[in-house]
């Protein structure tokens, strides 16, 4: 196994542990989850901080959600496509939130230098652009029926979807209700 493959294998094994234990996860727990010896962890990563950074970077990558959106059949109804995409995006956000929340709750708060902060903003913009482009693909088959261009609808849909997650309450709408509202509005058809 190459060094990069070993690092990736360890990161994938450790992510669930970090979500459960935060930064308090032990080297022994990491080794057991990855099926390796503790020494192997520190041959792959200089220390736990480097491992946690790699796990955070992996959780923030949009690859999994982009793959899920790309697999949505464009021949199914637009409403169903949007529900599937929204659920995939929601799972991605929950995964990121669970990891960040667990790390923060366990006392791991990293203060990045300004250069790192800039790189993070750049990665976020790239991730957002990639997700938006994937959503545009879901709207494109219906472009002749749409009131706005697919690019604009993708942006509005993502704004509605992500904005609603910040305000989640007990009476939060279901994913299907959000999609229905997006497609049909708040007023009954006359």
NUDRENLUM-201523 format. One line per field, with one value per atom (N, C-alpha, C): residue number from 1; atom name; x, y, z. Coordinates in Angstrom, 3 decimals, padded with zeros to 6 digits. Example, Ala and Ser with C-alpha at 12.3 -4.5 7.8 and 13.67 -1.06 7.14 Angstrom:
2
k: c(1  1  1  2  2  2) .
a: c(N  CA  C  N  CA  C) .
X: c(013.190  012.300  013.200  012.850  013.670  012.900) .
Y: c(-005.690  -004.500  -003.300  -002.250  -001.060  000.030) .
Z: c(007.800  007.800  007.800  007.080  007.140  007.870) .
This chain:
190
k: c(1  1  1  2  2  2  3  3  3  4  4  4  5  5  5  6  6  6  7  7  7  8  8  8  9  9  9  10  10  10  11  11  11  12  12  12  13  13  13  14  14  14  15  15  15  16  16  16  17  17  17  18  18  18  19  19  19  20  20  20  21  21  21  22  22  22  23  23  23  24  24  24  25  25  25  26  26  26  27  27  27  28  28  28  29  29  29  30  30  30  31  31  31  32  32  32  33  33  33  34  34  34  35  35  35  36  36  36  37  37  37  38  38  38  39  39  39  40  40  40  41  41  41  42  42  42  43  43  43  44  44  44  45  45  45  46  46  46  47  47  47  48  48  48  49  49  49  50  50  50  51  51  51  52  52  52  53  53  53  54  54  54  55  55  55  56  56  56  57  57  57  58  58  58  59  59  59  60  60  60  61  61  61  62  62  62  63  63  63  64  64  64  65  65  65  66  66  66  67  67  67  68  68  68  69  69  69  70  70  70  71  71  71  72  72  72  73  73  73  74  74  74  75  75  75  76  76  76  77  77  77  78  78  78  79  79  79  80  80  80  81  81  81  82  82  82  83  83  83  84  84  84  85  85  85  86  86  86  87  87  87  88  88  88  89  89  89  90  90  90  91  91  91  92  92  92  93  93  93  94  94  94  95  95  95  96  96  96  97  97  97  98  98  98  99  99  99  100  100  100  101  101  101  102  102  102  103  103  103  104  104  104  105  105  105  106  106  106  107  107  107  108  108  108  109  109  109  110  110  110  111  111  111  112  112  112  113  113  113  114  114  114  115  115  115  116  116  116  117  117  117  118  118  118  119  119  119  120  120  120  121  121  121  122  122  122  123  123  123  124  124  124  125  125  125  126  126  126  127  127  127  128  128  128  129  129  129  130  130  130  131  131  131  132  132  132  133  133  133  134  134  134  135  135  135  136  136  136  137  137  137  138  138  138  139  139  139  140  140  140  141  141  141  142  142  142  143  143  143  144  144  144  145  145  145  146  146  146  147  147  147  148  148  148  149  149  149  150  150  150  151  151  151  152  152  152  153  153  153  154  154  154  155  155  155  156  156  156  157  157  157  158  158  158  159  159  159  160  160  160  161  161  161  162  162  162  163  163  163  164  164  164  165  165  165  166  166  166  167  167  167  168  168  168  169  169  169  170  170  170  171  171  171  172  172  172  173  173  173  174  174  174  175  175  175  176  176  176  177  177  177  178  178  178  179  179  179  180  180  180  181  181  181  182  182  182  183  183  183  184  184  184  185  185  185  186  186  186  187  187  187  188  188  188  189  189  189  190  190  190) .
a: c(N  CA  C  N  CA  C  N  CA  C  N  CA  C  N  CA  C  N  CA  C  N  CA  C  N  CA  C  N  CA  C  N  CA  C  N  CA  C  N  CA  C  N  CA  C  N  CA  C  N  CA  C  N  CA  C  N  CA  C  N  CA  C  N  CA  C  N  CA  C  N  CA  C  N  CA  C  N  CA  C  N  CA  C  N  CA  C  N  CA  C  N  CA  C  N  CA  C  N  CA  C  N  CA  C  N  CA  C  N  CA  C  N  CA  C  N  CA  C  N  CA  C  N  CA  C  N  CA  C  N  CA  C  N  CA  C  N  CA  C  N  CA  C  N  CA  C  N  CA  C  N  CA  C  N  CA  C  N  CA  C  N  CA  C  N  CA  C  N  CA  C  N  CA  C  N  CA  C  N  CA  C  N  CA  C  N  CA  C  N  CA  C  N  CA  C  N  CA  C  N  CA  C  N  CA  C  N  CA  C  N  CA  C  N  CA  C  N  CA  C  N  CA  C  N  CA  C  N  CA  C  N  CA  C  N  CA  C  N  CA  C  N  CA  C  N  CA  C  N  CA  C  N  CA  C  N  CA  C  N  CA  C  N  CA  C  N  CA  C  N  CA  C  N  CA  C  N  CA  C  N  CA  C  N  CA  C  N  CA  C  N  CA  C  N  CA  C  N  CA  C  N  CA  C  N  CA  C  N  CA  C  N  CA  C  N  CA  C  N  CA  C  N  CA  C  N  CA  C  N  CA  C  N  CA  C  N  CA  C  N  CA  C  N  CA  C  N  CA  C  N  CA  C  N  CA  C  N  CA  C  N  CA  C  N  CA  C  N  CA  C  N  CA  C  N  CA  C  N  CA  C  N  CA  C  N  CA  C  N  CA  C  N  CA  C  N  CA  C  N  CA  C  N  CA  C  N  CA  C  N  CA  C  N  CA  C  N  CA  C  N  CA  C  N  CA  C  N  CA  C  N  CA  C  N  CA  C  N  CA  C  N  CA  C  N  CA  C  N  CA  C  N  CA  C  N  CA  C  N  CA  C  N  CA  C  N  CA  C  N  CA  C  N  CA  C  N  CA  C  N  CA  C  N  CA  C  N  CA  C  N  CA  C  N  CA  C  N  CA  C  N  CA  C  N  CA  C  N  CA  C  N  CA  C  N  CA  C  N  CA  C  N  CA  C  N  CA  C  N  CA  C  N  CA  C  N  CA  C  N  CA  C  N  CA  C  N  CA  C  N  CA  C  N  CA  C  N  CA  C  N  CA  C  N  CA  C  N  CA  C  N  CA  C  N  CA  C  N  CA  C  N  CA  C  N  CA  C  N  CA  C  N  CA  C  N  CA  C  N  CA  C  N  CA  C  N  CA  C  N  CA  C  N  CA  C  N  CA  C  N  CA  C  N  CA  C  N  CA  C  N  CA  C  N  CA  C  N  CA  C  N  CA  C  N  CA  C  N  CA  C  N  CA  C  N  CA  C  N  CA  C  N  CA  C) .
X: c(000.855  000.000  000.902  000.586  001.391  001.146  002.038  001.906  000.598  000.250  -000.993  -002.223  -002.184  -003.297  -003.439  -002.307  -002.344  -002.932  -002.498  -003.034  -004.549  -004.989  -006.428  -007.199  -006.652  -007.308  -007.454  -006.409  -006.463  -007.492  -007.490  -008.453  -009.882  -010.178  -011.543  -011.934  -010.980  -011.272  -011.473  -010.784  -010.802  -011.991  -012.491  -013.594  -014.761  -015.289  -016.398  -015.998  -014.753  -014.285  -014.239  -013.790  -013.728  -015.130  -016.081  -017.452  -018.026  -017.574  -018.062  -017.294  -015.968  -015.135  -014.462  -014.506  -013.794  -012.297  -011.595  -010.136  -009.668  -010.601  -010.228  -010.007  -010.143  -009.917  -008.459  -008.255  -006.899  -006.207  -004.901  -004.115  -004.499  -004.784  -005.184  -006.520  -007.482  -008.766  -008.564  -007.706  -007.418  -006.819  -005.831  -005.156  -006.142  -006.994  -007.984  -008.935  -009.445  -010.405  -009.777  -008.507  -007.824  -007.220  -007.201  -006.623  -005.117  -004.470  -003.023  -002.417  -001.110  -000.434  -000.344  -000.229  -000.142  001.042  002.149  003.328  003.075  002.205  001.896  001.204  000.397  -000.281  000.771  001.798  002.774  003.887  003.842  004.680  003.933  002.607  001.791  001.532  001.411  001.131  002.125  002.587  003.605  003.046  001.759  001.117  -000.400  -001.125  -002.584  -003.158  -002.533  -003.026  -003.018  -001.936  -001.870  -002.950  -003.173  -004.230  -005.600  -005.851  -007.140  -007.350  -006.274  -006.376  -006.737  -006.133  -006.436  -007.883  -008.364  -009.758  -010.717  -010.385  -011.221  -011.257  -010.110  -010.052  -010.894  -010.849  -011.637  -013.130  -013.537  -014.960  -015.485  -014.634  -015.057  -015.074  -014.386  -014.360  -015.757  -016.144  -017.494  -017.597  -016.531  -016.524  -017.695  -017.982  -019.042  -020.401  -020.683  -021.982  -022.050  -020.949  -020.947  -021.193  -020.587  -020.828  -022.289  -022.856  -024.268  -025.180  -024.903  -025.734  -025.571  -024.361  -024.106  -024.838  -025.110  -025.793  -027.319  -027.846  -029.293  -029.734  -030.640  -031.096  -031.853  -031.412  -032.053  -033.360  -033.719  -034.995  -036.141  -035.842  -036.923  -037.460  -038.629  -039.214  -038.274  -038.312  -037.459  -037.621  -038.840  -039.067  -038.285  -038.313  -037.590  -036.083  -035.610  -034.180  -033.741  -034.536  -034.169  -034.234  -035.200  -035.277  -034.033  -033.653  -032.451  -031.211  -031.087  -029.924  -029.931  -031.092  -031.194  -030.837  -031.271  -030.947  -029.445  -028.833  -027.384  -026.631  -027.072  -026.440  -026.635  -027.819  -028.092  -027.192  -026.990  -026.105  -024.668  -024.250  -022.910  -022.755  -023.741  -023.683  -023.710  -024.521  -024.592  -023.260  -022.631  -021.332  -020.296  -020.259  -019.305  -019.616  -020.880  -021.271  -020.971  -021.214  -020.940  -019.458  -018.616  -017.172  -016.709  -017.096  -016.653  -017.179  -018.425  -019.005  -018.281  -017.968  -017.264  -015.858  -015.162  -013.808  -013.837  -014.761  -014.859  -015.258  -016.240  -016.708  -015.615  -014.688  -013.617  -012.392  -012.553  -011.498  -010.524  -010.756  -009.828  -010.352  -009.811  -010.150  -008.850  -008.765  -007.537  -007.727  -006.769  -006.749  -005.731  -006.249  -005.361  -004.753  -003.559  -002.939  -003.699  -003.533  -004.279  -004.116  -002.921  -002.709  -003.581  -003.640  -004.482  -005.966  -006.362  -007.750  -008.131  -007.213  -007.450  -007.597  -006.766  -006.865  -008.204  -008.662  -009.950  -011.097  -011.058  -012.103  -012.085  -010.897  -010.767  -011.339  -011.028  -011.563  -013.084  -013.609  -015.065  -015.721  -015.120  -015.671  -015.650  -014.542  -014.442  -015.497  -015.658  -016.636  -018.048  -018.357  -019.678  -019.934  -018.934  -019.079  -019.316  -018.614  -018.784  -020.181  -020.653  -021.996  -023.042  -022.863  -023.800  -023.828  -022.656  -022.590  -023.314  -023.167  -023.865  -025.375  -025.809  -027.249  -027.763  -026.964  -027.354  -027.675  -026.878  -027.094  -028.466  -028.939  -030.247  -031.384  -031.173  -032.203  -032.209  -031.076  -030.911  -031.905  -032.245  -033.210  -034.578  -034.884  -036.173  -036.053  -034.912  -034.644  -035.718  -036.389  -037.433  -038.698  -038.864  -040.051  -039.795  -038.558  -038.191  -038.393  -038.792  -038.995  -037.680  -036.630  -035.309  -034.270  -033.087  -032.035  -031.628  -031.195  -030.782  -029.740  -028.799  -027.762  -028.368  -029.317  -029.952  -030.816  -031.531  -032.363  -031.506  -030.374  -029.482  -029.041  -028.690  -028.258  -029.393  -030.579  -031.733  -032.058  -032.051  -032.365  -031.369  -030.089  -029.064  -029.182  -029.517  -029.710  -030.866  -031.968  -033.136  -032.797  -032.136  -031.810  -030.826  -029.734  -028.720  -029.202  -029.948  -030.469  -031.419  -032.215  -033.167  -032.492  -031.325  -030.603  -030.117  -029.812  -029.349  -030.466  -031.691  -032.827  -033.627  -033.075  -033.802  -034.447  -035.722  -036.505  -037.320  -038.098  -038.926  -039.931  -040.406  -041.409  -040.781  -039.519  -038.815  -039.489  -039.555  -040.181  -039.322  -039.974  -039.247  -038.540  -037.636  -036.940  -037.940  -038.904  -039.903  -040.740  -041.051  -041.810  -041.008  -039.711  -038.853  -038.838  -038.674  -038.645  -039.995  -041.080  -042.416  -042.616  -042.207  -042.328  -041.495  -040.273  -039.392  -040.037  -040.613  -041.181  -042.545  -043.349  -044.744  -045.119  -044.263  -044.519  -045.425  -045.760  -046.541  -048.034  -048.417  -049.823  -050.381  -051.547  -052.222  -052.532  -052.410  -052.763  -054.258  -054.626  -056.064  -056.664) .
Y: c(-001.175  000.000  001.239  002.196  003.421  004.266  005.209  006.087  006.883  007.355  008.128  007.248  006.011  005.082  004.766  004.586  004.298  005.495  006.701  007.909  007.989  007.747  007.818  006.761  005.554  004.479  004.863  005.442  005.857  006.957  007.945  009.055  008.514  007.628  007.088  006.275  005.603  004.845  005.762  006.903  007.791  008.752  009.118  010.090  009.749  008.515  008.214  008.353  008.001  008.150  009.613  010.474  011.901  012.475  012.001  012.483  012.038  010.892  010.369  010.933  010.977  011.345  012.710  013.312  014.564  014.342  015.388  015.334  014.434  013.910  013.030  011.582  011.283  009.931  009.562  008.331  007.894  007.238  007.177  006.500  005.035  004.442  003.040  002.836  003.739  003.649  003.813  004.741  004.978  003.726  003.154  001.962  000.807  000.592  -000.491  -000.266  000.958  001.252  001.059  001.413  001.303  -000.084  -000.918  -002.255  -002.218  -001.282  -001.112  -000.945  -000.969  -000.693  000.810  001.206  002.634  003.301  002.588  003.169  003.548  002.782  003.056  004.411  004.779  006.081  007.182  007.085  008.165  008.049  006.982  006.949  007.623  007.553  008.169  009.652  010.001  011.381  011.772  013.004  013.444  013.444  013.773  013.761  013.734  013.698  013.636  014.900  016.040  017.271  017.167  016.617  016.457  015.475  014.421  013.463  014.135  014.915  015.592  016.596  017.281  018.215  017.474  016.305  015.505  015.022  014.653  014.221  015.380  016.543  017.723  018.047  018.026  018.301  017.293  016.032  014.993  015.231  015.584  015.816  017.024  017.997  019.213  019.047  018.042  017.830  017.501  018.112  017.864  016.639  015.874  014.769  013.805  013.432  012.443  012.989  014.219  014.792  015.038  015.420  015.612  014.286  013.215  011.883  011.489  011.749  011.400  012.184  013.452  014.271  013.800  013.469  013.008  011.703  010.892  009.611  009.748  010.929  011.119  011.072  010.169  010.058  011.316  011.930  013.160  012.891  011.621  011.327  011.194  011.275  011.253  012.684  012.835  014.178  015.122  016.405  017.411  017.424  017.310  017.319  016.210  015.020  013.890  014.102  014.665  014.958  015.928  016.963  017.977  017.423  016.562  015.946  015.096  014.282  013.445  014.302  015.367  016.252  016.933  017.403  018.086  017.134  015.884  014.915  014.614  014.516  014.284  015.492  016.682  017.893  017.986  017.627  017.644  016.679  015.489  014.507  015.032  015.685  016.274  017.338  018.209  019.266  018.696  017.679  017.050  016.405  015.764  015.129  016.186  017.273  018.347  018.937  019.194  019.783  018.880  017.587  016.635  016.606  016.589  016.554  017.845  018.975  020.256  020.451  020.070  020.195  019.334  018.089  017.183  017.688  018.157  018.669  019.915  020.789  022.017  021.704  020.815  020.466  019.803  019.125  018.455  019.359  020.631  021.599  021.855  021.258  021.500  022.666  023.807  024.997  025.503  025.381  025.816  027.233  028.057  029.412  029.436  029.466  029.428  030.805  030.772  032.033  032.603  033.891  034.524  033.830  033.301  032.611  031.362  030.582  029.376  029.739  030.827  031.270  031.601  032.250  032.578  031.339  030.323  029.064  028.389  028.474  027.872  028.547  029.857  030.585  030.214  030.073  029.703  028.297  027.360  025.992  025.989  026.825  026.913  027.433  028.448  028.985  027.920  027.179  026.111  025.033  024.654  023.639  024.106  025.339  025.891  025.949  026.364  026.435  025.047  024.044  022.681  022.152  022.421  021.976  022.694  023.990  024.761  024.189  023.891  023.337  021.991  021.178  019.886  020.091  021.094  021.390  021.928  022.730  023.237  022.068  021.015  019.830  019.202  019.276  018.703  019.545  020.838  021.722  021.752  021.520  021.708  020.928  019.675  018.976  019.683  020.519  021.219  022.656  023.055  024.468  025.152  024.449  025.070  025.384  024.734  024.951  025.898  026.251  027.024  028.521  029.214  030.667  031.427  030.805  031.417  030.440  030.930  030.022  029.016  027.825  026.803  027.305  028.141  028.661  029.491  030.316  031.163  030.323  029.362  028.493  027.659  027.194  026.425  027.283  028.528  029.431  029.693  029.948  030.214  028.975  027.813  026.575  026.328  026.478  026.255  027.274  028.499  029.532  029.150  028.729  028.311  027.098  026.142  024.905  025.150  025.847  026.077  027.063  028.068  029.044  028.404  027.476  026.788  025.934  025.418  024.576  025.396  026.651  027.509  027.810  027.757  028.128  026.907  025.720  024.489  024.557  024.242  024.234  022.956  022.817  021.615  021.490  022.621  022.582  022.806  022.473  022.656  021.825  022.365  021.613  020.422  019.421  018.264  018.692  017.867  018.153  018.256  017.346  017.368  018.647  019.126  020.376  021.565  021.586  022.677  022.651  021.471  021.354  021.745  021.292  021.649  023.167  023.783  025.230  025.919  025.438  026.017  025.932  024.794  024.605  025.251  025.307  025.745  026.982  027.473  028.708  028.523  029.652  029.649  029.801  030.193  030.456  029.318  028.846  027.791  028.259  027.368  027.697  027.937  028.909  029.226  028.507) .
Z: c(000.000  000.000  000.000  -000.864  -000.919  000.332  000.573  001.743  001.675  000.481  000.332  000.574  000.072  000.297  001.786  002.471  003.907  004.660  004.304  004.950  004.735  003.498  003.191  003.975  004.078  004.819  006.291  006.858  008.267  008.454  007.567  007.666  007.629  006.688  006.583  007.816  008.425  009.645  010.845  010.858  012.015  012.008  010.839  010.778  011.705  011.695  012.613  014.091  014.405  015.787  016.199  015.296  015.614  015.835  015.046  015.215  016.561  017.038  018.311  019.504  019.410  020.558  020.443  019.272  019.076  019.199  019.616  019.726  020.855  021.637  022.751  022.322  021.044  020.563  020.839  021.254  021.609  020.414  020.499  019.463  019.378  020.509  020.542  019.818  020.026  019.315  017.812  017.447  016.031  015.403  016.076  015.549  015.387  016.413  016.321  015.149  015.012  013.940  012.565  012.439  011.150  010.927  011.978  011.853  011.654  012.348  012.229  013.618  013.697  014.962  015.193  016.450  016.773  016.090  015.964  015.320  013.868  013.217  011.813  011.656  012.647  012.607  012.482  013.303  013.381  012.340  011.559  010.366  009.211  009.258  008.211  008.496  009.766  010.181  011.254  011.199  012.171  013.587  013.747  015.061  014.876  015.984  015.897  015.267  015.485  014.860  013.340  012.790  011.337  010.859  011.611  011.282  011.348  012.400  012.538  011.404  011.013  009.886  008.606  008.393  007.204  007.235  008.415  008.555  008.271  008.785  008.542  007.058  006.410  004.973  004.198  004.597  003.925  004.112  005.321  005.590  004.819  004.582  003.881  002.367  001.853  000.398  -000.109  -001.218  -001.741  -002.640  -002.798  -003.762  -003.592  -002.340  -002.109  -002.539  -002.194  -002.554  -004.058  -004.675  -006.132  -006.845  -006.340  -006.924  -006.776  -005.591  -005.356  -006.293  -006.483  -007.376  -008.818  -009.219  -010.591  -010.896  -009.871  -010.074  -010.169  -009.910  -009.961  -011.423  -011.759  -013.154  -013.595  -014.685  -015.146  -015.876  -016.064  -016.713  -015.703  -014.428  -013.439  -013.267  -012.677  -012.533  -011.769  -012.152  -011.540  -010.020  -009.539  -008.091  -007.403  -007.964  -007.380  -007.446  -008.567  -008.685  -007.600  -007.389  -006.392  -004.970  -004.695  -003.366  -003.123  -004.095  -003.929  -003.712  -004.498  -004.364  -002.999  -002.570  -001.275  -000.135  -000.226  000.818  000.839  -000.332  -000.399  000.178  -000.166  000.369  001.879  002.354  003.790  004.547  003.989  004.629  004.667  003.604  003.554  004.639  004.758  005.770  007.183  007.398  008.723  009.091  008.132  008.381  008.762  007.999  008.324  009.693  009.954  011.226  012.408  012.240  013.324  013.657  012.633  012.876  013.542  012.974  013.531  014.945  015.171  016.504  017.524  017.149  018.073  018.364  017.345  017.570  018.445  018.168  018.960  020.411  020.579  021.927  022.758  022.088  022.820  023.007  022.656  022.930  021.806  020.650  019.533  018.707  018.973  018.210  017.608  016.306  015.635  015.132  015.430  014.908  013.778  012.561  011.409  011.160  010.593  010.224  009.014  008.730  007.641  006.289  006.016  004.740  004.646  005.735  005.754  005.649  006.307  006.248  004.803  004.084  002.678  001.821  002.096  001.351  001.626  002.871  003.225  002.492  002.395  001.662  000.189  -000.361  -001.766  -001.999  -001.098  -001.227  -001.093  -000.182  -000.024  -001.301  -001.908  -003.159  -004.255  -004.355  -005.354  -005.105  -003.850  -003.480  -003.817  -003.463  -003.738  -005.241  -006.005  -007.461  -008.055  -007.540  -008.047  -007.720  -006.525  -006.136  -006.985  -007.179  -008.011  -009.432  -010.000  -011.353  -011.434  -010.406  -010.376  -010.337  -009.582  -009.511  -010.853  -011.529  -012.852  -013.775  -013.695  -014.533  -014.271  -013.034  -012.715  -013.279  -013.402  -013.954  -015.481  -016.087  -017.530  -018.393  -018.094  -018.947  -019.026  -018.050  -018.021  -018.507  -019.069  -019.329  -020.165  -021.054  -021.875  -021.080  -019.946  -019.114  -017.947  -017.709  -016.520  -016.744  -015.675  -015.743  -015.682  -015.131  -015.010  -015.551  -015.893  -016.374  -015.292  -015.708  -014.734  -013.743  -014.192  -013.305  -012.169  -012.519  -011.503  -010.558  -011.106  -010.267  -009.312  -009.781  -008.905  -007.734  -007.998  -006.932  -005.947  -006.448  -005.574  -004.743  -005.379  -004.668  -003.545  -003.833  -002.805  -001.679  -002.012  -000.987  -000.076  -000.665  000.108  000.971  000.389  001.095  002.238  001.972  003.003  004.049  003.640  004.600  005.592  005.126  005.995  007.051  006.740  007.703  008.885  008.659  009.747  010.729  010.253  011.087  011.528  011.393  011.702  013.078  013.091  014.320  014.352  015.418  015.541  014.401  013.903  012.844  011.463  011.328  010.063  008.975  007.783  006.686  006.280  005.732  005.206  003.915  003.470  002.212  001.076  001.038  -000.037  000.039  001.243  001.373  000.858  001.140  000.639  -000.885  -001.469  -002.927  -003.518  -002.905  -003.389  -003.348  -002.251  -002.141  -003.215  -003.414  -004.428  -005.806  -006.133  -007.469  -007.660  -006.583  -006.756  -005.963  -005.089  -004.374  -003.180  -002.560  -001.333  -001.577  -002.779  -003.091  -003.920  -003.532  -004.293  -005.705  -006.668  -008.042  -008.137  -008.937  -009.082  -010.246) .
